[in-house]
Amino acid sequence: MNLKTSKPQNLKTSKKPVGFFDSGIGGTCILNAFRKLCPDVETVYIADSKNCPYGNKPAEEIIRLSEANVKKLLKKNCKMIVIACNTATAAAIDYLRAKYPHVPFVGLEPAVKPAALRSKTGVVGVLATAGTFHGRLYNETKDKFAKNVTVLAVVVDEFVLLVERGETSGAKVEKVVRAKIEPLLKAGADKIVLGCTHFPHLKAVIEKVCAGRAEVIDPSDAVARQAKRILEKMK
């Protein structure tokens, strides 16, 4: 398990950091987006690479792993925790909020709502893990905002493994990405939702494969903005 801490540039800021955790390095896309918005806030990031991926694990195990990460972050005196993992959010956020009511938690869910609202073809592709697709947040959002849209859900655990190995470009990576994206494009999808924090690390390759035929929706900035809003309310 890797734990990284960044020190704030502004010494006047609160000494308590904001904590982030993911099953691996994927959540650093959320962390980096947050740091751009809040460069003066100290952060602590846990990459639980030992247990990666989370997506194919039972919900009970994901909850156990997530709580272990939370306990480590609380020992670092974190004032807010960002669950920088769609699968962990789907399985554990309700449990964590009930177990630690004094801790503000920010979670993730695939950006089905903006994709559905902006789709012109009425077909949206969502890339995620099985754990995310089985989660309450994803299904409630899909049922509420995508009733008139065809949502093509694709499990792509191999994307997670590519990113964890540091393989984010090249012919081999493009071949793997193309095998998952081309069927969505042929089915008419004009929005491709990145429903796992590992996937933005492959965004350049995914956009290359899409070649302008579909918009790739990365939720990193939106999650960072939400974390900033909550942080400001805490002051």
C-alpha positions as CSV (number, residue, x, y, z in Angstrom):
1,M,0.0,0.0,0.0
2,N,1.4,3.4,-1.0
3,L,0.7,6.5,1.0
4,K,1.7,9.8,-0.4
5,T,1.5,13.2,1.3
6,S,1.7,16.6,-0.3
7,K,2.5,19.7,1.8
8,P,0.6,22.9,1.1
9,Q,2.3,25.9,-0.4
10,N,0.5,28.3,1.9
11,L,1.4,27.8,5.6
12,K,-1.7,29.7,6.6
13,T,-4.0,26.9,5.5
14,S,-5.5,24.3,7.9
15,K,-3.0,21.7,9.1
16,K,-5.6,18.9,8.6
17,P,-5.2,17.3,5.2
18,V,-7.8,16.0,2.8
19,G,-7.5,12.2,2.3
20,F,-7.9,10.2,-0.9
21,F,-7.9,6.5,-1.6
22,D,-8.3,4.1,-4.5
23,S,-7.5,0.5,-5.3
24,G,-4.3,1.7,-7.0
25,I,-3.0,4.7,-8.9
26,G,-6.2,5.4,-10.8
27,G,-7.5,7.9,-8.3
28,T,-4.5,10.2,-8.8
29,C,-6.5,11.8,-11.6
30,I,-9.0,13.0,-9.0
31,L,-6.1,14.0,-6.7
32,N,-4.4,16.0,-9.4
33,A,-7.6,17.8,-10.3
34,F,-8.2,18.7,-6.7
35,R,-4.6,20.0,-6.3
36,K,-5.1,22.3,-9.2
37,L,-8.2,23.8,-7.5
38,C,-6.8,23.8,-4.0
39,P,-3.0,24.0,-4.2
40,D,-2.8,25.3,-0.6
41,V,-4.5,22.2,0.9
42,E,-2.4,19.3,2.2
43,T,-3.4,16.0,0.8
44,V,-2.8,12.3,1.7
45,Y,-3.3,9.6,-1.0
46,I,-3.5,5.9,-0.4
47,A,-3.1,3.5,-3.4
48,D,-4.1,0.1,-2.3
49,S,-2.3,-1.6,-5.1
50,K,-1.8,-4.8,-3.1
51,N,-5.6,-5.5,-3.4
52,C,-6.1,-4.0,-6.9
53,P,-8.4,-4.4,-8.7
54,Y,-11.5,-3.9,-6.5
55,G,-14.0,-4.3,-9.3
56,N,-14.2,-8.1,-9.3
57,K,-14.4,-8.5,-5.5
58,P,-17.5,-9.1,-3.4
59,A,-19.1,-6.0,-1.9
60,E,-18.3,-7.2,1.6
61,E,-14.6,-7.4,0.8
62,I,-14.6,-3.9,-0.8
63,I,-16.3,-2.5,2.3
64,R,-13.6,-4.1,4.5
65,L,-10.8,-2.8,2.3
66,S,-12.3,0.7,2.1
67,E,-12.8,0.9,5.8
68,A,-9.1,-0.1,6.3
69,N,-8.1,2.8,4.0
70,V,-10.4,5.2,5.9
71,K,-8.9,4.2,9.2
72,K,-5.4,4.9,7.9
73,L,-6.4,8.3,6.6
74,L,-8.1,9.2,9.9
75,K,-4.9,8.4,11.7
76,K,-3.3,11.0,9.5
77,N,-6.0,13.4,10.9
78,C,-7.8,13.9,7.6
79,K,-10.7,16.3,7.8
80,M,-12.4,15.0,4.7
81,I,-12.1,11.8,2.6
82,V,-12.5,11.5,-1.1
83,I,-13.3,7.9,-2.2
84,A,-11.4,8.2,-5.5
85,C,-12.8,4.9,-6.8
86,N,-16.1,4.2,-8.4
87,T,-16.2,0.6,-7.2
88,A,-15.5,1.5,-3.6
89,T,-18.1,4.3,-3.7
90,A,-20.7,1.9,-5.0
91,A,-20.0,-0.7,-2.4
92,A,-19.0,1.3,0.7
93,I,-20.0,4.9,0.8
94,D,-23.3,4.3,2.5
95,Y,-21.6,2.1,5.1
96,L,-18.8,4.6,5.7
97,R,-21.1,7.6,6.1
98,A,-23.2,5.7,8.7
99,K,-20.1,4.4,10.5
100,Y,-18.2,7.7,10.5
101,P,-21.0,10.4,10.6
102,H,-18.4,13.1,11.6
103,V,-16.4,12.6,8.4
104,P,-17.4,14.3,5.2
105,F,-17.1,11.7,2.3
106,V,-17.0,12.6,-1.4
107,G,-17.7,9.7,-3.7
108,L,-17.9,9.0,-7.4
109,E,-20.4,7.6,-9.8
110,P,-20.3,7.3,-13.6
111,A,-21.3,10.5,-15.3
112,V,-24.4,9.0,-16.8
113,K,-26.5,12.1,-16.2
114,P,-24.5,14.6,-18.3
115,A,-23.9,12.0,-21.0
116,A,-27.6,11.2,-21.3
117,L,-28.7,14.8,-21.3
118,R,-26.1,15.8,-24.0
119,S,-26.5,12.7,-26.2
120,K,-27.8,13.4,-29.7
121,T,-28.0,9.8,-30.9
122,G,-29.7,8.5,-27.8
123,V,-26.9,6.0,-27.2
124,V,-24.4,6.3,-24.4
125,G,-21.4,4.0,-23.6
126,V,-20.3,3.5,-20.0
127,L,-17.0,1.9,-19.2
128,A,-16.7,0.7,-15.6
129,T,-16.2,-2.4,-13.4
130,A,-18.8,-4.9,-12.5
131,G,-18.8,-3.6,-8.9
132,T,-19.8,-0.1,-10.1
133,F,-22.6,-1.4,-12.4
134,H,-24.1,-3.3,-9.4
135,G,-24.0,-0.2,-7.2
136,R,-27.0,1.8,-6.0
137,L,-25.7,5.2,-7.2
138,Y,-25.1,4.1,-10.8
139,N,-28.5,2.4,-11.1
140,E,-30.5,5.2,-9.5
141,T,-28.9,7.8,-11.7
142,K,-29.4,5.7,-14.8
143,D,-33.1,5.0,-14.0
144,K,-33.7,8.7,-13.3
145,F,-31.8,10.4,-16.1
146,A,-31.4,7.8,-18.9
147,K,-34.9,6.5,-19.3
148,N,-35.0,7.6,-22.9
149,V,-31.4,6.7,-23.7
150,T,-29.8,3.4,-24.5
151,V,-27.0,2.9,-22.0
152,L,-24.4,0.3,-23.2
153,A,-22.5,-0.8,-20.1
154,V,-19.1,-2.4,-20.7
155,V,-16.9,-4.0,-18.0
156,V,-13.3,-3.3,-18.8
157,D,-11.1,-4.7,-16.0
158,E,-8.3,-5.0,-18.4
159,F,-8.0,-1.2,-18.6
160,V,-7.3,-1.1,-14.8
161,L,-4.5,-3.7,-15.2
162,L,-2.9,-1.7,-18.1
163,V,-2.8,1.5,-16.0
164,E,-1.5,-0.3,-12.9
165,R,1.4,-1.6,-15.1
166,G,2.1,1.9,-16.4
167,E,0.9,1.0,-19.9
168,T,-1.0,4.0,-21.1
169,S,0.1,4.4,-24.7
170,G,1.5,2.4,-27.7
171,A,0.1,-0.1,-30.2
172,K,-0.6,-2.9,-27.6
173,V,-2.7,-0.5,-25.5
174,E,-4.5,0.9,-28.5
175,K,-5.5,-2.6,-29.6
176,V,-7.0,-3.4,-26.2
177,V,-8.8,-0.1,-26.1
178,R,-10.1,-0.3,-29.7
179,A,-11.6,-3.8,-29.0
180,K,-13.8,-2.2,-26.3
181,I,-14.6,1.2,-27.9
182,E,-15.3,0.3,-31.6
183,P,-18.4,-1.8,-30.8
184,L,-19.8,1.2,-28.8
185,L,-19.2,3.5,-31.8
186,K,-20.7,1.1,-34.2
187,A,-23.8,0.9,-31.9
188,G,-24.2,4.7,-32.3
189,A,-22.8,5.9,-29.0
190,D,-21.9,9.6,-29.1
191,K,-20.8,9.8,-25.5
192,I,-18.3,7.5,-23.8
193,V,-18.3,7.8,-20.0
194,L,-15.2,6.9,-18.0
195,G,-16.7,5.2,-15.0
196,C,-13.4,4.2,-13.3
197,T,-10.7,6.5,-12.0
198,H,-8.1,4.4,-13.8
199,F,-9.6,5.2,-17.2
200,P,-8.7,8.9,-17.5
201,H,-5.1,7.7,-17.7
202,L,-6.1,6.1,-21.0
203,K,-8.1,9.1,-22.2
204,A,-5.7,10.1,-24.9
205,V,-5.8,6.6,-26.5
206,I,-9.6,6.4,-26.1
207,E,-10.0,9.8,-27.8
208,K,-7.7,8.6,-30.6
209,V,-9.9,5.6,-31.2
210,C,-13.0,7.7,-31.1
211,A,-11.5,10.0,-33.6
212,G,-14.2,12.7,-33.0
213,R,-17.1,10.2,-33.3
214,A,-17.9,10.4,-29.6
215,E,-17.2,12.7,-26.7
216,V,-15.2,11.1,-23.9
217,I,-16.5,12.2,-20.5
218,D,-14.0,12.4,-17.7
219,P,-15.6,13.2,-14.2
220,S,-12.3,14.1,-12.5
221,D,-12.8,17.9,-12.6
222,A,-16.4,17.7,-11.5
223,V,-15.5,15.5,-8.5
224,A,-12.6,17.9,-7.6
225,R,-15.1,20.9,-7.7
226,Q,-17.5,19.0,-5.4
227,A,-14.7,18.3,-2.9
228,K,-13.7,21.9,-3.0
229,R,-17.3,23.0,-2.3
230,I,-17.6,20.8,0.7
231,L,-14.3,21.9,2.0
232,E,-15.3,25.5,1.8
233,K,-18.5,24.8,3.7
234,M,-16.4,23.3,6.5
235,K,-14.5,26.5,7.1
